[in-house]
Amino acid sequence: MGMLSMIEEVDRAGFTVRLVHLGVEKALDPEWSLVDYVKESGATMVALSLNWHPQTFDTLDVARQLKASLPHIQVVVGGLTASVFAHHILRDFADVDAVIEGEAEVPLRLLLESKGDWRGVPNLWWREEGTIRRNTQCFLSDGDEVTNWSFARFDLVDHYEEVLRLDWRYPWEPEFAELR
C-alpha cells in the first residue's frame, strides 16, 4: 500500500512516475531490462523498495546495474530493511545515493522537488562529498494525509492486472478454507 501512496503523492506534485514490479516484468518477458526501461523513460531518479531483508542482495544488485550503465541516475532506496541499515548501505554501497528512512510519501516528493539540495528533506540519509549525512527533519503522516491518498492509482502501475494477481500472502501465512 505504501508504494501506491508514494506514487500518488509524486504524481500529484506533477512528476512523471511509474511503479514497476521487476518480477512481473521478467515473468512477462525474460529479456526485459530495467536499465533499458529507465534509459528509454528519461528518468533521473529510481526509487527501489528494500522492505524485506531477503530482497537485500537483489535490490542492491539492481542499484549496481543501474549505476554501471546510467551513472547519472540517482538511486534511492526505502523500506523497513533500508531504514534499519541506512548508514551501512550508504557506507558500503556506492551505487545507492540516498536512503529514505521510515515513511516516504512526502520525503520522496520533497526529494524530487529539492533540485539536488537534499539538506531539508525529512527522513533522508544521503552522501555528500563522501560523508554520510542524516537529516534531522522527520516526516510522519497524519490522518489528513492518509485520508487523501486513494491507494488505488493502478494507472501508474505497469501491468497492474498481473501485479494484482500475485499471491500477496507471506510464506508463513496459512491458506484459509472458505467456511460455509
C-alpha positions, 0 to 999 in steps of 0.5 A: 500500500505504501508504494501506491501512496508514494506514487500518488503523492509524486504524481500529484506534485506533477512528476512523471512516475511509474511503479514497476514490479521487476518480477512481473516484468521478467515473468512477462518477458525474460529479456526485459531490462530495467536499465533499458526501461529507465534509459528509454523513460528519461528518468533521473531518479529510481526509487527501489523498495528494500522492505524485506531483508531477503530482497537485500542482495537483489535490490542492491544488485539492481542499484549496481546495474543501474549505476554501471550503465546510467551513472547519472541516475540517482538511486534511492532506496526505502523500506523497513530493511533500508531504514534499519541499515541506512548508514551501512548501505550508504557506507558500503554501497556506492551505487545507492545515493540516498536512503529514505528512512521510515515513511516516504510519501512526502520525503520522496516528493520533497526529494524530487522537488529539492533540485539536488539540495537534499539538506531539508528533506525529512527522513533522508540519509544521503552522501555528500562529498563522501560523508554520510549525512542524516537529516534531522527533519522527520516526516510522519503522516497524519490522518489528513494525509492518509485520508487523501491518498486513494491507494488505488492509482493502478494507472501508474502501475505497469501491468497492474492486472498481473501485479494484482494477481500475485499471491500477496500472502507471506510464506508463513501465512496459512491458506484459509478454507472458505467456511460455509 
